[in-house]
Amino acid sequence: MFPFSRRGETATKSSSVADNREADHANSESDSKRSQNKKRDKQSYSRRTRNTAQDALAYLGLTESGICVLDDRRYSITLKLGDINYQMAAREHQEALLERYAQWINSFDASQSLQISVINRRVDRAALRRAVEMEYRGDGLDSYRAEYNDMIDWRLSEGRNDTVTEKYATITIDAENYESAHTRLMRLANESITFLRAVGGCKAGMVSGYGRVGILNSLLRPESRLEFDYSSMAVSGLTTKDVVAPWAIDFTDPNTVCLSSESDTYAQILFLDRLPAWLSDQLIRDLTEINTNIAISLHARPFDPGEGLLHVNRRIADMEIQTANEQKRAAKQGYSADLVPHSLRRAHQEAVELRRQLEQSNEKLFSTTMLVMVQAPSKEELAHRVDRVREVGRRHSCEFVTTKWMNEDALNASLPLGRCDLPLFRTLTTASVAVLVPFTVQELLDEGGLYYGVNKLSRNLIIGSRQATMNGNAFYLGTSGAGKSMFGKSEIAQVLASRPHDDVIIIDPEREYVPLVEAFNGQRIEIHAGSTSAINPMELVDDQMDDNPVRRKSEFVLSMCEVLIGGQFGLNSAARSIIDRAASQLYNEFQSAKPRNREQPTLRSLFDALRAQPEPEAQQIATSLELYAQGSFSGFALPTNVDRDNRLTLFDISLLGQDMTTFGMLVVLEEVWSRVVRNRARGRVTWLYVDEFHVLFANEYAARYFQSVFKRARKYGLNPTGLTQNIEELLLNERARLMLANSDVLALLNQKETDARALQQLFGFSQQESSYFRNVSSGHGLFRMGTATIPFDSTIPETTDMYRLFTTKFQEQNRR
């Protein structure tokens, strides 16, 4: 590694107070003792000679817990920030988010500093394609996998999918020793995580030492793969600097840094020099939309409140003296004494207004530095990318200038270490710091997730994992023809093609899914009185998570009898007691029997057990059940004869008579739950899709049963999904509303105006968010998964076999 050249002398940047968002204290006599100490440290740091790339990195050590030791008194931690829906929020909601964000910034004191880092990182598009494309398996489904992969290639070519934007907050404190720093930093981390959760549900988490090493490696050695773990450091004697430092860092060019590793990477660091009268909250968003490697850093250290007010007062006094001098000069030349430069008069007025704000509000003054580090593989490409950054700045009336002859300090300040030794800073208020909000367009790119279309704002892929959410429950809602069935079928096909150990169950009241099931070699089970497929709803399945399976099954039998023979007023207490006694006897006898002699109870067994009871009421109950036990509807009283090993099962209830709809649904749901219980014991995930979901709520018992399924789903590895176009009917049912509100996955396709208003109110969507499911084309809408809410386009090319398989349009089905 070659020695570093010495840097030339630098001058402190200066400017006058231009408005109430900016003031300069670089040349002022009011520089604090802290600033003087900082300059002395800076001069001492500049005089040292660095012989290796490691020496140029301005920190001493990085612990496994994530605490960075900057020097003998400064320590830092880094939080990773999740994105929020700031850009899609209504203006008043954006203002509320900014206010909460400002409260967090204002919570830091003069012994602490904050660095907000927004890092654009280019990823290998081929590697991204490999991560989301399906592997061929030679199982007869590869033609669908090929079409899916082609569609992914097409979508990748549309957006900026090869750029990932990550956001970090680095908190730095002054402390006497590491132990004291550790305690304070952990407290600050927990407080910040809580604060940020109130900022639109922003998820923040502390970055470990390994994670921080990874960030540094991506910025200093962007072409290399990180191979590092803390356990090997004790043996090898290496430090984190040895891992992240490039082979050489060349600072000889006053404007450009060369990072040499496997290949050369050139970097130029720009300082935000000139600010407009009004800062825009879109500045950082527009910078991140540049499709290249960029690291944006905003350093902010608060003044002590008394020191900040003193600083402003002294600046006002300086300007008043300058004003008096201008008036004297004008008088000597025979002009009016009121003839004072407009810029000076305006600066004085705004400084006075700033003093009023500091005296009457809880705002603070911050010493801030904003940097943009741009990277490229060549100097020519670097110049082109830097021009794009400056162009964005000009659109916002900002000026970016290079940190000429200060690149070593600028490089360290661009890394999320929490250290800025540059003598370039501006004084901003809390509100002005907060308006440089880092939140941009929300994206969803879960590792191992499924494809749900593209983000209509960024054109990036939407890759989501329902397993990564709190519960995995989902609703896909849209008017007829909006594309909800195609949305669900696309997810089903992906599960079947890419997850060979997952099972899919579909409840289909309109026979819409039969072509899909046949194409993927699934099993179709017809549920109606004359069906040759038999399902025994009374089977008892061993559930290790249920302390009393007999009691739960007896409750199901009671619900089933309530539906079958309860009538308008339900079963009386005597009938309920008799049925419960008979059911419990059946299940207890089944459990006590030897395995080889066991026969699962059936409706016919219940009929016989009721007839054996001594009460006259028992005979009446048995007579009422006779129709279902051995009469015309006795198909549900036979032992199960369907194949339970097929991973794709369709329950076709299209021929289920109106009188048997609720009972048939209860039978199906009990069979589904038994399958879920068996799958959980085998470690298999189950995906359940119920089309025309509103049908379930025609009966209170069916609705209550399915609500309990939604509540227990997560613990059993079940992802239940309801699809319906009758949204108004669904929203009228309180159970359905609760299930909707508690579902972590939601796809809202085109809605009727009345439904759109109800959904907007239920989920608290802004007017702009709700516009994405009002009067939109088929396949378009708003997708929510966990905390991410994204407008989507899930359309599939009409020339593909997948489209022809999924479509429910009458004309297109006939051409299938």
Summary of the structure (lengths in Angstrom):
residues: 816
radius of gyration: 33.7
end to end distance: 66.7
largest distance: 122.3
contacts: 2684
relative contact order: 0.12
helix: 45%
strand: 18%
